Amino acid sequence: MKFDTPATTNPIDQLKVVGKGYTRIDGPMKTTGTAPYAYERHDVVDNPAYGYVLGSAIAKGKITSMDLDAAKGAPGVIIIVTADNAGKLGKGKLNTAHLLGGPAIEHYHQAVALVVAQTFEQARSAAALIRVSYQEDQGTYDLAAAKNIAPVAKDEPDAKSATSVGDFAGAFAAAPVKLDATYTTPDHSHSMMEPFASMAAWTGNKVTIWTSNQLIHSSTEDVAATLNLPNDNVRLISPFIGGGFGGKLFIRSDVILAALGARAAGQPVKVTLQRPLIPNNTTHRASTIQRIRIGALADGHITAIGHEGWSGNLPEGRPETAVMQTRLLYAGANRMTATRLATLDLPEGNAMRAPGEAPGLMALEIAMDEIADKLGMDPVQFRILNDTQVDPEKPSRPYSRRALVECLKMGADKFGWAKRGAPGKTVDGRWLVGMGMAAGFRNSMVKKSGAKVYLDGKGDITVETDMTDIGTGTYTILAQTAAEMMGVGLHQVVVRLGDSTYPVSPGSGGQFGASNSTSGVYAACLKLREAVAQKLGFKSDDTMFADGRVTSGSRSAALADAAGEVGLQAEDAIEYGDLDKKYQESTFAGHFVEAAVNSYTGEIRVRRMLAVCAAGRILNPKTARSQVIGAMTMGVGAALMEELAVDTRRGFFVNHDLAGYEVPVHADIPHQDVIFLDETDPIANPMKAKGVGELGLCGVAAAVANAVYNATGVRVRDYPITLDKYLTRLPAVA
Amino acid sequence: MTKHDIEVTRRGVLATGAATAAVLAVQAAYAQPIVPLASLPSAKVSLVVNGHNEDLTLDTRTTLLDALREHLHLTGTKKGCDHGQCGACTVMVNGRRINSCLTLAVMHQGDKVTTIEGLGTPEQLHPMQAAFIKHDGYQCGYCTPGQICSAVAVLAEIKADIPSHVTGDLLPHASFSADEVRERMSGNICRCGAYSNILDAITEVSGETA
């Protein structure tokens, strides 16, 4: 169905199933260890061989020789795949660097060999016997050093890299109150719990790969492109994904090496990327340098706002678009942004949860706190004063729904914001205590999404789509959608996901998964309803589906009876008109944090967190809340600990495992509260829903940073906020 | 003939077939003769896993984790890092939780191993599994079996009066508190960030209020 006019009343509005906080339908599998992830499919392939990946020991240059003899002769070794014997490989559309390096090396830990052996222990042992000689070239690894020669990036399809409205320079110069500050965010690692893993099995020239992947359709095409196969010869299966956060949007070397290894070995092969390879072998969120200039009148109205961002990537890589939210978030007649991109020879930078907005708001929302401080205004009031209900670059284009002010007001009220003291003035024993807040903002994207639905003779419904569940609750919300549409109980719906033979969805990313994939199921169910009505000889426009029955006027039948012995099926996709061009579709949050800083040691403890979110209809408040608290947790990580440390001489991330790359643990995270505003967005899609999974992250780190400032009076503009950056500046202990 | 000998035989046949297949891009010379596993350092070990006696002949380098996942096909126990950094592989050995990736299977002759599969099934959930579902104490599910095994063991540790880093006073009995649970659970990373919900689930099972 084409969605080109705002939704009116539809069957979802009954809210008998949708909008309820059901526990996950896949919960019993996940909690008992019976949900099958890619590396553990003993049920589909008996006794695969094991692959072990060898990563490059240099960041840039070439392999001059590889001595494989000892490894080839090691016990259990079946085959060794290298660029020498892999045959000609293409490259996926969504990949920047090649997934198998050699002789040219593009980044550190780029895969250079796969050892396939009978057992994991044999493969690992043999991989250690490979001797590789390199010729190392001089690379560029330091963003700060490359900043001054970084050109403006190429325009993204829907985002220009240099924007200007009004006279920013003149307005900023004339502003009575101004801020000109530079912030930095480091490289981040997704560090999802399930390592990248794939198992490949060939039948003739067709390959089936059980993998862990967020975007099945584009990844299937990218596997085909890399292996020079027709798309139809590649099947990806990914029903359970142990986290992705953007890292699994793309195929990585595990997928291609499993396929190459299996073809060479003549038997199924499974490969997992060893944890210490992951940060350098795969992608990461690129570090940024951001300069923000804000000019305001004495009454607090912003007159000029400018945001420039620098990041680096491999040749042909894309920038971290950290300035984008600044084009939309606050009012102000004179504006500019610029995105500059340096060429660096570090591993590939690419999407991580809320690419652009996550690091962008880490900087912008400190800047807003800083200028509010200069104005002597409350930072909540300052943001409310500068709210806009239209696209500030194009005032004729309104927001579909924008309830940021309501989020901020409710958040301030529920959090006890009025009790916030002046910086450095609230003391609790040995602790300096502060509150901070930030706005959260993330766009809502529309993407075509297909689904197939079946009705069987028991009156049960089966949904199939290549959509994925990366922990987001997709299984459950798709089942809720189908149950609502067909008038059956949630237990009567089976959902099958993550198979490239199913109808194409946009997959999980950019917080576009939930709204678009449920809308796709909605569209398919509308067709199935028509088929049911037709089968029963009912008029489709007045037919009601409820409690397992179909009713039209005085006639009524069991839904199961319509199915007959062979059942009924329908397939459709949601497609969109230009509503997202006429309206700006976005999601909003107010993030509030209380932090305590030990006045002696400087230790930071986050004490309380609250997010108030406006994201259209919340399809399942339990799973949506979980996404938001999880994102808030990641935001604490970004604020206080997460940083891939760059070795700027050798060009790699030094802390490349879960011991060195610190992420929040239980002891770091307090009780978290989430409030969803009760709203719908009929302009967005027939579900009237938007996403929350990235909104929950956007702004959190700045709220923590602002709380630390409020606690101590010390401003840190370089993330993460670690002791070395503020200990000597803490107030003297009385 | 052990189960493993059968595997080797079958793989040997397949690998030989591969070497002669003309469609391969890889040079046939790369394929090597298979060394029988019997000639490798291997050892027999007997474990009691979830109440079942399991007799295995293993490469001595096999971790307890890989013995469970790759040899016994008990894949509920997860490999997140293989280096003792994440806790996804947590199981209970003789009632105490350990990272099964940091210990070799052959070190556990006669030990009683409890994995997530031994706690409950989808049809018959352990109370901790049911509480994780009720409180949505997970998202992607990959760290979940380790979190649940750890949580069950944590409650037992507190009951057994074993102190932790945050136990303020060692003289009275150890007692349940939110901070005790957060501290004791901190070896189990959840990147999806379900910590707040996991604490709620553990608190419910403990019968205490955090």
Interface residues (C-beta under 8 A of the other chain):
Chain A: T23 R24 D26 G27 P28 M29 K30 T31 T32 G33 T34 A35 P36 Y37 Y39 E40 H42 N47 A49 K72 G73 P75 G76 V77 I78 I79 I80 V81 N85 A86 G87 Q118 T119 F120 E121 Q122 S125 H190 S191 M192 M193 E194 P195 N205 F240 I241 G242 G243 G244 F245 R263 A264 A265 G266 Q267 T272 Q274 R275 P276 I470 G471 T472 G473 K622 T623 R625 S626 Q627 I629 G630 A631 M632 T633 M634 D657 L658 A659 V663 P664 V665 H666 A667 I669 P670 H671 Q672
Chain B: E7 V8 R10 R11 L14 A15 G17 A18 A19 A21 V23 L24 A25 V26 Q27 Y30 A31 Q32 I34 V35 L37 S39 L40 D59 R61 T62 D66 R69 E70 H73 L74 T75 G76 T77 K78 K79 G80 C81 D82 H83 Q85 C86 A88 T115 I116 E117 L119 G120 T121 P122 L125 Q129 A130 F132 I133 K134 D136 Y138 Q139 C140 G141 Y142 C143 T144 P145 I148 A178 D179 V181 R182 E183 M185 S186 G187 N188 I189 C190 R191 C192 G193 A194 Y195 S196 N197 I198 L199
